[in-house]
Amino acid sequence: MIVLDVQNMGWSGNQVGTFNGHDVYYHQGNWNFVQYILLGRSSASGDMMDFINDAISRGYVDPSWYLHDMEAGFEIMRGGQGLECNGFSFSVSGGGTTSTTTTAATTSTTTTSATTTTTSGGGCDCGTCDWYGSNVPMCCESCSGWGWYDGGCRRSCVCPSSCEGGCVGSQCGGTTSTTTTAATTSTTTTAATTTTTTTAATTSTTTTAATTTTTAAAGCTCDSGCDGTAISPNFSQNGSGQYCWQATSGTYINSWNVAKLEVNDTDYTNKFVFTSSFPAKIDGVWYIYYNSSVPWGHFELNN
């Protein structure tokens, strides 16, 4: 994390040195957290590899790791009105290899039988809860998001609605939900494709012949077709995978760390959106498409 400015917030971990005018702080939790702090700025630019190399030299980053992404924004503990990020860009250049991959034409047909699944919530209390596979404190009082701030005491806790296992409000859940999935059949025909990539000059050329995908309903853009699963508030999905749901009610949606989130073919990826701004329903429903490739992807539909 490269910090440009801060108000009323401390640093995680301890200072371990300086780099290029920045104070360097390090905290080891579930991941290595390195902060480069130089305050009083509203913008910055430069070669991010310099910071990565410094972290490598300190033993916090393994040079065999891959770059996952780069992001710009705010870490808001309270307030936040008026904040905006009005410009962000980066480019990545690769090494000197060239590879060519040819995939033969394939046709696949998948048939899913009708299934009914019943799940029971509950199992967490107002002390801790399972949040993305980790046992963390849960805020028992009114809160807003991760890292609730209370009376000068920083608490690393999550809202009860974020807890897996069906927590409702600040109490344990104990709710029961039944989901019925109708039988679906999807056929996908993919013609032969050839991909050539040259990383030295950061140039890629892709030639792809026609691809045909059969989906169950207009407005659903799920690559594997619509399974017709109906959802209602308060619904949430965590983790990787592709899903297409149908919803008829709800006040707002929210998502983060997803590759694609669409409602009736309209992009709302990683956004908080009120349903009053949604496109018109198709046959009385909103088709919601979720696609995430990481286990920390999240979507929720709430009232």
C-alpha positions, 0 to 999 in steps of 0.5 A, spaced: 500 500 500 502 506 497 499 512 502 498 519 499 495 522 505 491 520 511 486 523 517 485 520 524 488 514 522 494 510 524 499 505 521 499 497 521 505 494 524 511 497 526 516 501 522 522 497 518 525 503 515 525 508 509 525 507 501 525 513 496 522 518 502 517 514 504 516 511 511 516 503 511 511 499 515 510 492 516 504 488 519 504 480 518 497 477 519 494 472 514 498 476 509 504 480 509 502 487 509 507 493 507 505 500 507 509 506 504 507 512 507 509 519 504 503 524 506 500 531 503 499 528 496 493 528 492 496 524 486 502 520 485 506 516 479 512 512 478 515 505 477 511 501 482 516 495 480 521 500 485 516 498 491 516 491 489 523 490 489 524 494 495 519 489 498 523 483 495 529 485 498 526 485 505 523 478 504 516 480 504 515 478 497 517 472 493 520 474 486 516 467 484 509 470 485 505 473 480 502 480 480 494 480 481 492 487 480 493 494 482 488 498 485 487 506 487 482 508 492 480 510 499 480 506 506 474 509 509 473 508 517 468 513 518 465 519 514 467 519 507 463 524 503 466 527 497 471 523 496 473 521 489 478 518 485 478 521 478 484 518 474 487 511 475 492 507 470 497 503 469 501 498 464 505 492 465 510 490 460 513 482 460 519 478 458 522 476 452 518 469 450 513 467 445 508 462 445 503 459 440 497 455 442 492 452 438 485 449 440 481 444 436 474 445 435 469 442 440 462 441 442 459 439 449 452 438 451 451 438 459 444 436 462 443 438 469 437 434 473 432 438 477 435 438 484 432 441 491 437 443 496 435 445 503 440 449 508 439 451 515 442 458 518 445 459 525 451 457 528 455 463 530 454 468 536 456 475 537 463 474 539 466 471 532 464 469 526 466 465 519 468 471 514 471 468 508 474 462 512 477 466 518 474 466 525 474 474 526 470 478 531 463 480 529 460 487 531 454 486 536 452 493 535 450 498 529 456 498 524 458 499 517 462 494 513 469 492 515 473 495 521 468 499 525 470 505 529 467 506 536 469 511 541 476 512 539 477 504 539 479 501 533 475 494 532 477 489 526 470 486 526 465 485 521 457 486 520 453 480 522 450 480 515 457 479 513 457 472 517 457 465 514 451 461 517 445 465 517 446 471 522 441 476 522 441 483 525 446 482 531 443 475 533 444 468 531 440 466 525 437 459 525 433 461 518 432 455 513 432 456 506 430 452 500 432 452 493 429 448 487 433 448 481 429 446 474 433 441 469 437 445 464 440 443 458 446 447 455 450 446 448 456 450 447 460 449 440 466 452 440 470 453 433 478 452 433 482 458 436 489 460 435 492 465 440 499 468 439 502 472 444 509 476 444 511 479 451 517 482 449 514 488 445 507 487 450 503 485 443 498 480 443 494 477 437 488 473 438 484 470 432 478 466 434 472 463 430 465 464 431 463 461 438 455 459 439 452 459 446 445 457 448 442 460 454 435 459 457 432 467 457 434 474 454 437 478 459 441 472 462 449 473 460 451 467 464 456 463 459 453 456 462 446 459 461 441 461 466 439 455 471 433 459 473 434 459 481 430 465 484 433 469 490 430 474 494 433 479 500 437 478 504 441 474 499 449 473 499 454 469 495 461 468 496 467 465 492 469 463 485 464 461 480 459 463 475 451 464 477 445 466 474 439 468 478 432 471 478 430 476 482 423 480 483 424 484 489 430 488 493 432 495 495 439 495 493 445 490 490 453 490 492 459 487 490 466 486 490 472 482 487 468 480 482 470 479 474 463 481 472 456 483 475 450 484 470 443 485 471 439 484 465 445 485 461 447 492 464 454 492 467 454 493 475 461 490 477 463 491 484 458 497 485 453 499 490 447 500 486 439 501 488 434 497 484 430 503 482 436 505 477 435 498 474 433 497 467 426 494 466 424 487 468 424 482 463 418 477 464 417 480 471 424 479 473 431 481 473 436 476 471 443 477 475 449 474 472 455 473 477 462 471 475 468 471 480 475 467 479 477 468 487 475 466 493 474 473 496 469 475 491 462 477 494 455 479 492 449 481 496 441 483 494 438 486 500 432 490 502 
